[in-house]
Amino acid sequence: MRWIEELQCLQVEMESAVRFFRNQEKFWLTKLELIEPQSQPGHTVWAARQNSTWSAMAIQAEFKFAALLKSNPPPEFAVVVKPR
């Protein structure tokens, strides 16, 4: 049972990591939209860079986790059922 729980926790943690990266991406996009570019050009560039960085991390994590789960799928009894 512990092994099943660990497999399920790993799947949830993978999903949580991607959600966190997407949340940070949206956070910095919101900041970017609130900044006045003419009066704060450095802030604008920083927010855009942060948005881009978090987006790239989310894309990479999604790709790597999907590839990992495709090549090493968890057993049917350990698959986490996601609510829709």
PDB file of N, CA, C and O in Angstrom, chain B, residues numbered from 101:
ATOM      1  N   MET B 101       0.818  -1.195   0.000  1.00  0.00           N
ATOM      2  CA  MET B 101       0.000   0.000   0.000  1.00  0.00           C
ATOM      3  C   MET B 101       0.865   1.263   0.000  1.00  0.00           C
ATOM      4  O   MET B 101       0.498   2.262  -0.619  1.00  0.00           O
ATOM      5  N   ARG B 102       2.000   1.227   0.683  1.00  0.00           N
ATOM      6  CA  ARG B 102       2.867   2.408   0.728  1.00  0.00           C
ATOM      7  C   ARG B 102       3.413   2.735  -0.657  1.00  0.00           C
ATOM      8  O   ARG B 102       3.537   3.903  -1.027  1.00  0.00           O
ATOM      9  N   TRP B 103       3.735   1.703  -1.411  1.00  0.00           N
ATOM     10  CA  TRP B 103       4.255   1.903  -2.751  1.00  0.00           C
ATOM     11  C   TRP B 103       3.193   2.560  -3.651  1.00  0.00           C
ATOM     12  O   TRP B 103       3.506   3.463  -4.426  1.00  0.00           O
ATOM     13  N   ILE B 104       1.978   2.113  -3.544  1.00  0.00           N
ATOM     14  CA  ILE B 104       0.878   2.705  -4.312  1.00  0.00           C
ATOM     15  C   ILE B 104       0.708   4.169  -3.931  1.00  0.00           C
ATOM     16  O   ILE B 104       0.538   5.031  -4.793  1.00  0.00           O
ATOM     17  N   GLU B 105       0.756   4.441  -2.623  1.00  0.00           N
ATOM     18  CA  GLU B 105       0.622   5.818  -2.155  1.00  0.00           C
ATOM     19  C   GLU B 105       1.748   6.689  -2.694  1.00  0.00           C
ATOM     20  O   GLU B 105       1.512   7.830  -3.091  1.00  0.00           O
ATOM     21  N   GLU B 106       2.971   6.163  -2.714  1.00  0.00           N
ATOM     22  CA  GLU B 106       4.108   6.926  -3.244  1.00  0.00           C
ATOM     23  C   GLU B 106       3.931   7.223  -4.735  1.00  0.00           C
ATOM     24  O   GLU B 106       4.218   8.334  -5.182  1.00  0.00           O
ATOM     25  N   LEU B 107       3.467   6.253  -5.495  1.00  0.00           N
ATOM     26  CA  LEU B 107       3.223   6.470  -6.921  1.00  0.00           C
ATOM     27  C   LEU B 107       2.160   7.541  -7.143  1.00  0.00           C
ATOM     28  O   LEU B 107       2.282   8.382  -8.034  1.00  0.00           O
ATOM     29  N   GLN B 108       1.127   7.497  -6.328  1.00  0.00           N
ATOM     30  CA  GLN B 108       0.062   8.501  -6.457  1.00  0.00           C
ATOM     31  C   GLN B 108       0.562   9.881  -6.048  1.00  0.00           C
ATOM     32  O   GLN B 108       0.245  10.877  -6.699  1.00  0.00           O
ATOM     33  N   CYS B 109       1.339   9.943  -4.976  1.00  0.00           N
ATOM     34  CA  CYS B 109       1.888  11.238  -4.539  1.00  0.00           C
ATOM     35  C   CYS B 109       2.786  11.831  -5.617  1.00  0.00           C
ATOM     36  O   CYS B 109       2.744  13.035  -5.870  1.00  0.00           O
ATOM     37  N   LEU B 110       3.589  10.996  -6.246  1.00  0.00           N
ATOM     38  CA  LEU B 110       4.478  11.476  -7.300  1.00  0.00           C
ATOM     39  C   LEU B 110       3.688  12.080  -8.459  1.00  0.00           C
ATOM     40  O   LEU B 110       4.067  13.121  -8.996  1.00  0.00           O
ATOM     41  N   GLN B 111       2.603  11.433  -8.841  1.00  0.00           N
ATOM     42  CA  GLN B 111       1.776  11.958  -9.927  1.00  0.00           C
ATOM     43  C   GLN B 111       1.163  13.305  -9.552  1.00  0.00           C
ATOM     44  O   GLN B 111       1.123  14.224 -10.370  1.00  0.00           O
ATOM     45  N   VAL B 112       0.691  13.415  -8.325  1.00  0.00           N
ATOM     46  CA  VAL B 112       0.088  14.664  -7.853  1.00  0.00           C
ATOM     47  C   VAL B 112       1.147  15.770  -7.779  1.00  0.00           C
ATOM     48  O   VAL B 112       0.873  16.916  -8.135  1.00  0.00           O
ATOM     49  N   GLU B 113       2.341  15.430  -7.321  1.00  0.00           N
ATOM     50  CA  GLU B 113       3.409  16.417  -7.226  1.00  0.00           C
ATOM     51  C   GLU B 113       3.844  16.912  -8.604  1.00  0.00           C
ATOM     52  O   GLU B 113       4.166  18.089  -8.766  1.00  0.00           O
ATOM     53  N   MET B 114       3.854  16.030  -9.586  1.00  0.00           N
ATOM     54  CA  MET B 114       4.182  16.450 -10.953  1.00  0.00           C
ATOM     55  C   MET B 114       3.161  17.476 -11.440  1.00  0.00           C
ATOM     56  O   MET B 114       3.518  18.519 -11.987  1.00  0.00           O
ATOM     57  N   GLU B 115       1.909  17.164 -11.234  1.00  0.00           N
ATOM     58  CA  GLU B 115       0.837  18.066 -11.661  1.00  0.00           C
ATOM     59  C   GLU B 115       0.896  19.389 -10.890  1.00  0.00           C
ATOM     60  O   GLU B 115       0.682  20.458 -11.462  1.00  0.00           O
ATOM     61  N   SER B 116       1.184  19.306  -9.606  1.00  0.00           N
ATOM     62  CA  SER B 116       1.261  20.510  -8.771  1.00  0.00           C
ATOM     63  C   SER B 116       2.405  21.420  -9.208  1.00  0.00           C
ATOM     64  O   SER B 116       2.270  22.644  -9.195  1.00  0.00           O
ATOM     65  N   ALA B 117       3.517  20.827  -9.590  1.00  0.00           N
ATOM     66  CA  ALA B 117       4.663  21.621 -10.045  1.00  0.00           C
ATOM     67  C   ALA B 117       4.287  22.426 -11.288  1.00  0.00           C
ATOM     68  O   ALA B 117       4.580  23.618 -11.371  1.00  0.00           O
ATOM     69  N   VAL B 118       3.650  21.785 -12.233  1.00  0.00           N
ATOM     70  CA  VAL B 118       3.236  22.469 -13.460  1.00  0.00           C
ATOM     71  C   VAL B 118       2.226  23.577 -13.138  1.00  0.00           C
ATOM     72  O   VAL B 118       2.316  24.681 -13.675  1.00  0.00           O
ATOM     73  N   ARG B 119       1.267  23.275 -12.261  1.00  0.00           N
ATOM     74  CA  ARG B 119       0.287  24.303 -11.871  1.00  0.00           C
ATOM     75  C   ARG B 119       0.965  25.492 -11.197  1.00  0.00           C
ATOM     76  O   ARG B 119       0.587  26.639 -11.435  1.00  0.00           O
ATOM     77  N   PHE B 120       1.957  25.228 -10.363  1.00  0.00           N
ATOM     78  CA  PHE B 120       2.690  26.314  -9.708  1.00  0.00           C
ATOM     79  C   PHE B 120       3.411  27.174 -10.750  1.00  0.00           C
ATOM     80  O   PHE B 120       3.366  28.402 -10.678  1.00  0.00           O
ATOM     81  N   PHE B 121       4.065  26.544 -11.703  1.00  0.00           N
ATOM     82  CA  PHE B 121       4.763  27.300 -12.745  1.00  0.00           C
ATOM     83  C   PHE B 121       3.777  28.153 -13.546  1.00  0.00           C
ATOM     84  O   PHE B 121       4.061  29.310 -13.855  1.00  0.00           O
ATOM     85  N   ARG B 122       2.627  27.584 -13.879  1.00  0.00           N
ATOM     86  CA  ARG B 122       1.604  28.340 -14.624  1.00  0.00           C
ATOM     87  C   ARG B 122       1.057  29.496 -13.788  1.00  0.00           C
ATOM     88  O   ARG B 122       0.784  30.571 -14.322  1.00  0.00           O
ATOM     89  N   ASN B 123       0.896  29.283 -12.489  1.00  0.00           N
ATOM     90  CA  ASN B 123       0.420  30.336 -11.609  1.00  0.00           C
ATOM     91  C   ASN B 123       1.429  31.481 -11.563  1.00  0.00           C
ATOM     92  O   ASN B 123       1.037  32.647 -11.608  1.00  0.00           O
ATOM     93  N   GLN B 124       2.705  31.171 -11.474  1.00  0.00           N
ATOM     94  CA  GLN B 124       3.733  32.209 -11.460  1.00  0.00           C
ATOM     95  C   GLN B 124       3.779  32.950 -12.801  1.00  0.00           C
ATOM     96  O   GLN B 124       3.984  34.163 -12.843  1.00  0.00           O
ATOM     97  N   GLU B 125       3.588  32.214 -13.878  1.00  0.00           N
ATOM     98  CA  GLU B 125       3.540  32.830 -15.209  1.00  0.00           C
ATOM     99  C   GLU B 125       2.410  33.867 -15.271  1.00  0.00           C
ATOM    100  O   GLU B 125       2.614  34.981 -15.753  1.00  0.00           O
ATOM    101  N   LYS B 126       1.229  33.502 -14.785  1.00  0.00           N
ATOM    102  CA  LYS B 126       0.086  34.424 -14.783  1.00  0.00           C
ATOM    103  C   LYS B 126       0.331  35.605 -13.846  1.00  0.00           C
ATOM    104  O   LYS B 126      -0.041  36.736 -14.159  1.00  0.00           O
ATOM    105  N   PHE B 127       0.959  35.344 -12.693  1.00  0.00           N
ATOM    106  CA  PHE B 127       1.279  36.406 -11.740  1.00  0.00           C
ATOM    107  C   PHE B 127       2.136  37.476 -12.403  1.00  0.00           C
ATOM    108  O   PHE B 127       1.847  38.667 -12.289  1.00  0.00           O
ATOM    109  N   TRP B 128       3.193  37.051 -13.098  1.00  0.00           N
ATOM    110  CA  TRP B 128       4.090  38.020 -13.726  1.00  0.00           C
ATOM    111  C   TRP B 128       3.456  38.689 -14.941  1.00  0.00           C
ATOM    112  O   TRP B 128       3.783  39.834 -15.254  1.00  0.00           O
ATOM    113  N   LEU B 129       2.563  37.998 -15.623  1.00  0.00           N
ATOM    114  CA  LEU B 129       1.836  38.613 -16.728  1.00  0.00           C
ATOM    115  C   LEU B 129       0.928  39.723 -16.207  1.00  0.00           C
ATOM    116  O   LEU B 129       0.818  40.784 -16.823  1.00  0.00           O
ATOM    117  N   THR B 130       0.279  39.475 -15.075  1.00  0.00           N
ATOM    118  CA  THR B 130      -0.561  40.498 -14.442  1.00  0.00           C
ATOM    119  C   THR B 130       0.276  41.697 -14.038  1.00  0.00           C
ATOM    120  O   THR B 130      -0.117  42.841 -14.265  1.00  0.00           O
ATOM    121  N   LYS B 131       1.432  41.436 -13.436  1.00  0.00           N
ATOM    122  CA  LYS B 131       2.342  42.531 -13.061  1.00  0.00           C
ATOM    123  C   LYS B 131       2.747  43.326 -14.299  1.00  0.00           C
ATOM    124  O   LYS B 131       2.770  44.556 -14.282  1.00  0.00           O
ATOM    125  N   LEU B 132       3.064  42.609 -15.366  1.00  0.00           N
ATOM    126  CA  LEU B 132       3.483  43.255 -16.613  1.00  0.00           C
ATOM    127  C   LEU B 132       2.394  44.175 -17.149  1.00  0.00           C
ATOM    128  O   LEU B 132       2.685  45.266 -17.639  1.00  0.00           O
ATOM    129  N   GLU B 133       1.150  43.741 -17.058  1.00  0.00           N
ATOM    130  CA  GLU B 133       0.034  44.542 -17.564  1.00  0.00           C
ATOM    131  C   GLU B 133      -0.215  45.790 -16.709  1.00  0.00           C
ATOM    132  O   GLU B 133      -0.748  46.783 -17.204  1.00  0.00           O
ATOM    133  N   LEU B 134       0.168  45.743 -15.436  1.00  0.00           N
ATOM    134  CA  LEU B 134      -0.059  46.871 -14.534  1.00  0.00           C
ATOM    135  C   LEU B 134       1.053  47.914 -14.563  1.00  0.00           C
ATOM    136  O   LEU B 134       0.869  49.027 -14.070  1.00  0.00           O
ATOM    137  N   ILE B 135       2.187  47.570 -15.126  1.00  0.00           N
ATOM    138  CA  ILE B 135       3.333  48.485 -15.139  1.00  0.00           C
ATOM    139  C   ILE B 135       3.192  49.497 -16.273  1.00  0.00           C
ATOM    140  O   ILE B 135       2.783  49.159 -17.384  1.00  0.00           O
ATOM    141  N   GLU B 136       3.541  50.740 -15.968  1.00  0.00           N
ATOM    142  CA  GLU B 136       3.571  51.806 -16.987  1.00  0.00           C
ATOM    143  C   GLU B 136       4.932  51.739 -17.684  1.00  0.00           C
ATOM    144  O   GLU B 136       5.946  52.094 -17.083  1.00  0.00           O
ATOM    145  N   PRO B 137       4.971  51.284 -18.958  1.00  0.00           N
ATOM    146  CA  PRO B 137       6.250  51.057 -19.632  1.00  0.00           C
ATOM    147  C   PRO B 137       7.144  52.303 -19.756  1.00  0.00           C
ATOM    148  O   PRO B 137       8.365  52.201 -19.639  1.00  0.00           O
ATOM    149  N   GLN B 138       6.549  53.457 -19.989  1.00  0.00           N
ATOM    150  CA  GLN B 138       7.370  54.655 -20.178  1.00  0.00           C
ATOM    151  C   GLN B 138       8.058  55.089 -18.887  1.00  0.00           C
ATOM    152  O   GLN B 138       9.207  55.530 -18.919  1.00  0.00           O
ATOM    153  N   SER B 139       7.376  54.972 -17.764  1.00  0.00           N
ATOM    154  CA  SER B 139       7.956  55.446 -16.514  1.00  0.00           C
ATOM    155  C   SER B 139       8.775  54.369 -15.793  1.00  0.00           C
ATOM    156  O   SER B 139       9.603  54.697 -14.943  1.00  0.00           O
ATOM    157  N   GLN B 140       8.558  53.101 -16.115  1.00  0.00           N
ATOM    158  CA  GLN B 140       9.274  52.018 -15.445  1.00  0.00           C
ATOM    159  C   GLN B 140       9.742  50.958 -16.452  1.00  0.00           C
ATOM    160  O   GLN B 140       9.287  49.816 -16.401  1.00  0.00           O
ATOM    161  N   PRO B 141      10.647  51.329 -17.366  1.00  0.00           N
ATOM    162  CA  PRO B 141      11.058  50.363 -18.392  1.00  0.00           C
ATOM    163  C   PRO B 141      11.772  49.136 -17.813  1.00  0.00           C
ATOM    164  O   PRO B 141      11.611  48.029 -18.327  1.00  0.00           O
ATOM    165  N   GLY B 142      12.551  49.323 -16.759  1.00  0.00           N
ATOM    166  CA  GLY B 142      13.243  48.189 -16.148  1.00  0.00           C
ATOM    167  C   GLY B 142      12.281  47.199 -15.524  1.00  0.00           C
ATOM    168  O   GLY B 142      12.476  45.987 -15.611  1.00  0.00           O
ATOM    169  N   HIS B 143      11.236  47.726 -14.892  1.00  0.00           N
ATOM    170  CA  HIS B 143      10.226  46.859 -14.288  1.00  0.00           C
ATOM    171  C   HIS B 143       9.494  46.057 -15.363  1.00  0.00           C
ATOM    172  O   HIS B 143       9.177  44.882 -15.176  1.00  0.00           O
ATOM    173  N   THR B 144       9.237  46.713 -16.482  1.00  0.00           N
ATOM    174  CA  THR B 144       8.549  46.054 -17.592  1.00  0.00           C
ATOM    175  C   THR B 144       9.382  44.887 -18.116  1.00  0.00           C
ATOM    176  O   THR B 144       8.869  43.789 -18.328  1.00  0.00           O
ATOM    177  N   VAL B 145      10.652  45.137 -18.317  1.00  0.00           N
ATOM    178  CA  VAL B 145      11.546  44.097 -18.839  1.00  0.00           C
ATOM    179  C   VAL B 145      11.664  42.945 -17.839  1.00  0.00           C
ATOM    180  O   VAL B 145      11.638  41.776 -18.225  1.00  0.00           O
ATOM    181  N   TRP B 146      11.795  43.280 -16.557  1.00  0.00           N
ATOM    182  CA  TRP B 146      11.917  42.248 -15.533  1.00  0.00           C
ATOM    183  C   TRP B 146      10.660  41.370 -15.476  1.00  0.00           C
ATOM    184  O   TRP B 146      10.756  40.144 -15.418  1.00  0.00           O
ATOM    185  N   ALA B 147       9.500  41.995 -15.492  1.00  0.00           N
ATOM    186  CA  ALA B 147       8.254  41.237 -15.433  1.00  0.00           C
ATOM    187  C   ALA B 147       8.103  40.347 -16.671  1.00  0.00           C
ATOM    188  O   ALA B 147       7.672  39.198 -16.565  1.00  0.00           O
ATOM    189  N   ALA B 148       8.455  40.873 -17.828  1.00  0.00           N
ATOM    190  CA  ALA B 148       8.368  40.086 -19.060  1.00  0.00           C
ATOM    191  C   ALA B 148       9.323  38.897 -19.004  1.00  0.00           C
ATOM    192  O   ALA B 148       8.986  37.790 -19.425  1.00  0.00           O
ATOM    193  N   ARG B 149      10.505  39.145 -18.484  1.00  0.00           N
ATOM    194  CA  ARG B 149      11.494  38.068 -18.368  1.00  0.00           C
ATOM    195  C   ARG B 149      11.013  36.982 -17.402  1.00  0.00           C
ATOM    196  O   ARG B 149      11.143  35.790 -17.684  1.00  0.00           O
ATOM    197  N   GLN B 150      10.464  37.397 -16.276  1.00  0.00           N
ATOM    198  CA  GLN B 150       9.947  36.433 -15.302  1.00  0.00           C
ATOM    199  C   GLN B 150       8.790  35.620 -15.889  1.00  0.00           C
ATOM    200  O   GLN B 150       8.715  34.406 -15.702  1.00  0.00           O
ATOM    201  N   ASN B 151       7.895  36.305 -16.598  1.00  0.00           N
ATOM    202  CA  ASN B 151       6.780  35.620 -17.247  1.00  0.00           C
ATOM    203  C   ASN B 151       7.289  34.572 -18.229  1.00  0.00           C
ATOM    204  O   ASN B 151       6.796  33.444 -18.253  1.00  0.00           O
ATOM    205  N   SER B 152       8.253  34.938 -19.017  1.00  0.00           N
ATOM    206  CA  SER B 152       8.827  34.034 -20.006  1.00  0.00           C
ATOM    207  C   SER B 152       9.534  32.849 -19.337  1.00  0.00           C
ATOM    208  O   SER B 152       9.420  31.712 -19.795  1.00  0.00           O
ATOM    209  N   THR B 153      10.255  33.120 -18.266  1.00  0.00           N
ATOM    210  CA  THR B 153      10.975  32.065 -17.560  1.00  0.00           C
ATOM    211  C   THR B 153      10.017  31.036 -16.971  1.00  0.00           C
ATOM    212  O   THR B 153      10.217  29.832 -17.134  1.00  0.00           O
ATOM    213  N   TRP B 154       8.973  31.510 -16.285  1.00  0.00           N
ATOM    214  CA  TRP B 154       8.012  30.590 -15.683  1.00  0.00           C
ATOM    215  C   TRP B 154       7.253  29.814 -16.752  1.00  0.00           C
ATOM    216  O   TRP B 154       6.942  28.638 -16.563  1.00  0.00           O
ATOM    217  N   SER B 155       6.955  30.460 -17.866  1.00  0.00           N
ATOM    218  CA  SER B 155       6.270  29.777 -18.967  1.00  0.00           C
ATOM    219  C   SER B 155       7.145  28.657 -19.522  1.00  0.00           C
ATOM    220  O   SER B 155       6.668  27.546 -19.754  1.00  0.00           O
ATOM    221  N   ALA B 156       8.423  28.953 -19.733  1.00  0.00           N
ATOM    222  CA  ALA B 156       9.345  27.942 -20.255  1.00  0.00           C
ATOM    223  C   ALA B 156       9.482  26.772 -19.285  1.00  0.00           C
ATOM    224  O   ALA B 156       9.557  25.618 -19.707  1.00  0.00           O
ATOM    225  N   MET B 157       9.516  27.067 -17.989  1.00  0.00           N
ATOM    226  CA  MET B 157       9.616  26.002 -16.994  1.00  0.00           C
ATOM    227  C   MET B 157       8.373  25.126 -17.011  1.00  0.00           C
ATOM    228  O   MET B 157       8.473  23.907 -16.874  1.00  0.00           O
ATOM    229  N   ALA B 158       7.198  25.735 -17.177  1.00  0.00           N
ATOM    230  CA  ALA B 158       5.953  24.970 -17.231  1.00  0.00           C
ATOM    231  C   ALA B 158       5.928  24.064 -18.460  1.00  0.00           C
ATOM    232  O   ALA B 158       5.562  22.892 -18.373  1.00  0.00           O
ATOM    233  N   ILE B 159       6.318  24.614 -19.587  1.00  0.00           N
ATOM    234  CA  ILE B 159       6.329  23.830 -20.828  1.00  0.00           C
ATOM    235  C   ILE B 159       7.300  22.663 -20.706  1.00  0.00           C
ATOM    236  O   ILE B 159       6.975  21.536 -21.077  1.00  0.00           O
ATOM    237  N   GLN B 160       8.482  22.936 -20.188  1.00  0.00           N
ATOM    238  CA  GLN B 160       9.480  21.876 -20.042  1.00  0.00           C
ATOM    239  C   GLN B 160       9.001  20.799 -19.068  1.00  0.00           C
ATOM    240  O   GLN B 160       9.153  19.607 -19.338  1.00  0.00           O
ATOM    241  N   ALA B 161       8.428  21.208 -17.946  1.00  0.00           N
ATOM    242  CA  ALA B 161       7.940  20.233 -16.969  1.00  0.00           C
ATOM    243  C   ALA B 161       6.814  19.391 -17.559  1.00  0.00           C
ATOM    244  O   ALA B 161       6.794  18.173 -17.382  1.00  0.00           O
ATOM    245  N   GLU B 162       5.880  20.028 -18.258  1.00  0.00           N
ATOM    246  CA  GLU B 162       4.790  19.276 -18.887  1.00  0.00           C
ATOM    247  C   GLU B 162       5.333  18.239 -19.856  1.00  0.00           C
ATOM    248  O   GLU B 162       4.890  17.090 -19.860  1.00  0.00           O
ATOM    249  N   PHE B 163       6.291  18.647 -20.675  1.00  0.00           N
ATOM    250  CA  PHE B 163       6.873  17.764 -21.676  1.00  0.00           C
ATOM    251  C   PHE B 163       7.611  16.605 -21.014  1.00  0.00           C
ATOM    252  O   PHE B 163       7.413  15.448 -21.382  1.00  0.00           O
ATOM    253  N   LYS B 164       8.455  16.912 -20.045  1.00  0.00           N
ATOM    254  CA  LYS B 164       9.251  15.871 -19.372  1.00  0.00           C
ATOM    255  C   LYS B 164       8.364  14.905 -18.587  1.00  0.00           C
ATOM    256  O   LYS B 164       8.567  13.691 -18.638  1.00  0.00           O
ATOM    257  N   PHE B 165       7.387  15.440 -17.866  1.00  0.00           N
ATOM    258  CA  PHE B 165       6.512  14.578 -17.076  1.00  0.00           C
ATOM    259  C   PHE B 165       5.653  13.698 -17.981  1.00  0.00           C
ATOM    260  O   PHE B 165       5.442  12.523 -17.681  1.00  0.00           O
ATOM    261  N   ALA B 166       5.159  14.255 -19.078  1.00  0.00           N
ATOM    262  CA  ALA B 166       4.352  13.461 -20.012  1.00  0.00           C
ATOM    263  C   ALA B 166       5.189  12.342 -20.623  1.00  0.00           C
ATOM    264  O   ALA B 166       4.723  11.210 -20.749  1.00  0.00           O
ATOM    265  N   ALA B 167       6.426  12.660 -21.000  1.00  0.00           N
ATOM    266  CA  ALA B 167       7.311  11.642 -21.572  1.00  0.00           C
ATOM    267  C   ALA B 167       7.620  10.558 -20.540  1.00  0.00           C
ATOM    268  O   ALA B 167       7.642   9.371 -20.866  1.00  0.00           O
ATOM    269  N   LEU B 168       7.856  10.967 -19.304  1.00  0.00           N
ATOM    270  CA  LEU B 168       8.153  10.009 -18.241  1.00  0.00           C
ATOM    271  C   LEU B 168       6.969   9.084 -17.985  1.00  0.00           C
ATOM    272  O   LEU B 168       7.136   7.869 -17.870  1.00  0.00           O
ATOM    273  N   LEU B 169       5.773   9.660 -17.896  1.00  0.00           N
ATOM    274  CA  LEU B 169       4.588   8.841 -17.643  1.00  0.00           C
ATOM    275  C   LEU B 169       4.243   7.944 -18.836  1.00  0.00           C
ATOM    276  O   LEU B 169       3.670   6.868 -18.669  1.00  0.00           O
ATOM    277  N   LYS B 170       4.601   8.402 -20.045  1.00  0.00           N
ATOM    278  CA  LYS B 170       4.337   7.580 -21.225  1.00  0.00           C
ATOM    279  C   LYS B 170       5.301   6.398 -21.283  1.00  0.00           C
ATOM    280  O   LYS B 170       4.902   5.284 -21.622  1.00  0.00           O
ATOM    281  N   SER B 171       6.564   6.642 -20.952  1.00  0.00           N
ATOM    282  CA  SER B 171       7.548   5.562 -21.015  1.00  0.00           C
ATOM    283  C   SER B 171       7.480   4.634 -19.800  1.00  0.00           C
ATOM    284  O   SER B 171       7.832   3.459 -19.893  1.00  0.00           O
ATOM    285  N   ASN B 172       7.030   5.162 -18.666  1.00  0.00           N
ATOM    286  CA  ASN B 172       6.918   4.377 -17.434  1.00  0.00           C
ATOM    287  C   ASN B 172       5.559   4.618 -16.789  1.00  0.00           C
ATOM    288  O   ASN B 172       5.486   5.236 -15.727  1.00  0.00           O
ATOM    289  N   PRO B 173       4.497   4.149 -17.402  1.00  0.00           N
ATOM    290  CA  PRO B 173       3.171   4.419 -16.820  1.00  0.00           C
ATOM    291  C   PRO B 173       3.001   3.709 -15.475  1.00  0.00           C
ATOM    292  O   PRO B 173       3.498   2.600 -15.278  1.00  0.00           O
ATOM    293  N   PRO B 174       2.303   4.359 -14.569  1.00  0.00           N
ATOM    294  CA  PRO B 174       2.037   3.688 -13.298  1.00  0.00           C
ATOM    295  C   PRO B 174       1.058   2.539 -13.526  1.00  0.00           C
ATOM    296  O   PRO B 174       0.282   2.566 -14.481  1.00  0.00           O
ATOM    297  N   PRO B 175       1.090   1.542 -12.664  1.00  0.00           N
ATOM    298  CA  PRO B 175       0.112   0.453 -12.802  1.00  0.00           C
ATOM    299  C   PRO B 175      -1.308   0.999 -12.708  1.00  0.00           C
ATOM    300  O   PRO B 175      -1.550   2.044 -12.104  1.00  0.00           O
ATOM    301  N   GLU B 176      -2.215   0.289 -13.300  1.00  0.00           N
ATOM    302  CA  GLU B 176      -3.610   0.744 -13.358  1.00  0.00           C
ATOM    303  C   GLU B 176      -4.180   1.031 -11.966  1.00  0.00           C
ATOM    304  O   GLU B 176      -4.968   1.961 -11.800  1.00  0.00           O
ATOM    305  N   PHE B 177      -3.792   0.252 -10.984  1.00  0.00           N
ATOM    306  CA  PHE B 177      -4.326   0.436  -9.638  1.00  0.00           C
ATOM    307  C   PHE B 177      -3.727   1.631  -8.906  1.00  0.00           C
ATOM    308  O   PHE B 177      -4.208   2.002  -7.836  1.00  0.00           O
ATOM    309  N   ALA B 178      -2.661   2.249  -9.480  1.00  0.00           N
ATOM    310  CA  ALA B 178      -2.017   3.402  -8.822  1.00  0.00           C
ATOM    311  C   ALA B 178      -2.257   4.718  -9.557  1.00  0.00           C
ATOM    312  O   ALA B 178      -1.731   5.758  -9.160  1.00  0.00           O
ATOM    313  N   VAL B 179      -3.042   4.676 -10.616  1.00  0.00           N
ATOM    314  CA  VAL B 179      -3.314   5.887 -11.383  1.00  0.00           C
ATOM    315  C   VAL B 179      -4.212   6.818 -10.572  1.00  0.00           C
ATOM    316  O   VAL B 179      -5.208   6.387  -9.992  1.00  0.00           O
ATOM    317  N   VAL B 180      -3.849   8.084 -10.542  1.00  0.00           N
ATOM    318  CA  VAL B 180      -4.641   9.074  -9.818  1.00  0.00           C
ATOM    319  C   VAL B 180      -5.788   9.526 -10.709  1.00  0.00           C
ATOM    320  O   VAL B 180      -5.576   9.945 -11.847  1.00  0.00           O
ATOM    321  N   VAL B 181      -6.987   9.438 -10.190  1.00  0.00           N
ATOM    322  CA  VAL B 181      -8.175   9.868 -10.924  1.00  0.00           C
ATOM    323  C   VAL B 181      -8.327  11.364 -10.724  1.00  0.00           C
ATOM    324  O   VAL B 181      -8.434  11.838  -9.594  1.00  0.00           O
ATOM    325  N   LYS B 182      -8.336  12.101 -11.815  1.00  0.00           N
ATOM    326  CA  LYS B 182      -8.450  13.568 -11.744  1.00  0.00           C
ATOM    327  C   LYS B 182      -9.903  13.994 -11.885  1.00  0.00           C
ATOM    328  O   LYS B 182     -10.598  13.550 -12.799  1.00  0.00           O
ATOM    329  N   PRO B 183     -10.355  14.841 -10.994  1.00  0.00           N
ATOM    330  CA  PRO B 183     -11.734  15.354 -11.143  1.00  0.00           C
ATOM    331  C   PRO B 183     -11.829  16.285 -12.341  1.00  0.00           C
ATOM    332  O   PRO B 183     -10.878  17.005 -12.645  1.00  0.00           O
ATOM    333  N   ARG B 184     -12.931  16.276 -13.000  1.00  0.00           N
ATOM    334  CA  ARG B 184     -13.119  17.156 -14.173  1.00  0.00           C
ATOM    335  C   ARG B 184     -14.109  18.223 -13.870  1.00  0.00           C
ATOM    336  O   ARG B 184     -14.399  19.057 -14.728  1.00  0.00           O
TER     337      ARG B 184
END
